[in-house]
Amino acid sequence: MVLGKKAVVFTLIAILISVFLFLVYANEYTPKENALLPVVKNRVRILDRFNENFLQYSLEAIDISSFKAMNGMVAYAESHGFFASFESSFLECVQNGTLEGDPCPDMVNNTLPYWLDEITNRSRDKLGINVSYEILGIQTKQSVPFQVEVSLEMHYEIRDIFAIINRTLVLKRLVGIEGLSDPLYAVLGTYNNTIKATSTREDKWDNDTLYFMIYNRTYRYHTDAPSLISRFEGQLVNSSCCGVESMVNPNEALGFYQNKSFVDYLFWNSTAFCAGIPVQIVYKINYPSYDPKFRLEPHHLVAYNIGSEKWVSGCN
């Protein structure tokens, strides 16, 4: 649903950009006979307004092209495995539409340069405003669990016959990850899972809310879980700022599931339980609605506020 909405938004932008620019600027661009401002000042004011809209459009372009790039990376990872570096692969996909020289899925007419070229070409054709730009760098990081920060360093110039705006700046956009397929499931799982944040508050976990998390296939922030970027790289280490986790759905075809915790990164990484010294036990939950295949280790049973009286050994 999220991906569909984003696609609709940018389809509308592509269709309406010419009309939008023309309606906003065309009437102003030819000064009226009784205009109070001199022609040059009027043109400079219009160019300033255009600059503000160009930067806002660029932020939207970052958002949509970044989301599409990450989704394309998941599709690519499904058959090629994890990425050695999320950032370098993301940069190649979002800027060039490729991954390791191969096409990045669904990036035709969706790269960042494509969308920036859309505004530059139509501004020139409809308004006689010449816009040029150069991408100097793209960086990514996470500081919150359900968003990736994408930073674009760009030099650009906006020019007409009366004025020039010439700047180098960094634009930052928090790109939401809800609606993306989870790369961990794509590479290691037996089914795909779409990232969707749970609405359950931290103080509301219990048997019922965990059950709804499992069957609604939602994700929770957890300091022991890996971030989205780590999931792309297959580095299943904890992220205190940005870790997210879901529960593997026991109704899916899972293959071997015995002696596993159903927390996604523990399950798909085949983290061993019911063995070793001391033995680390996984438990079923003694609650009528739970599938008997479902198991958790004590750490997560406590994290989800499942009382110990409901723990039943699940080791086989």
Secondary structure, 3 states (H helix, E strand, C coil): CHHHHHHHHHHHHHHHHHHHHHHHHHHHHCCCCCCCCCHHHHHHHHHHHHHHHHHHHHHHHHHHHHHHHHHHHHHHHHHHCCCCCHHHHHHHHHHHCEECCEECCCCCCCCHHHHHHHHHHHHHHHHCCEEEEEEEEEEEEEEECCEEEEEEEEEEEEECCCCEEEEEEEEEEEEECCCCECHHHHHHCCCCCECCECCCCHHHCCHHHHHHHHHHCCEEECCCCCCHHHHHHCCCCCCCCCCEECECCCCCCCCCCCCCCCEHHHHHCCCCCCCCCCCCCCEEECCCCCCCCCCECHHHHHHCCCCHHHEEECCC
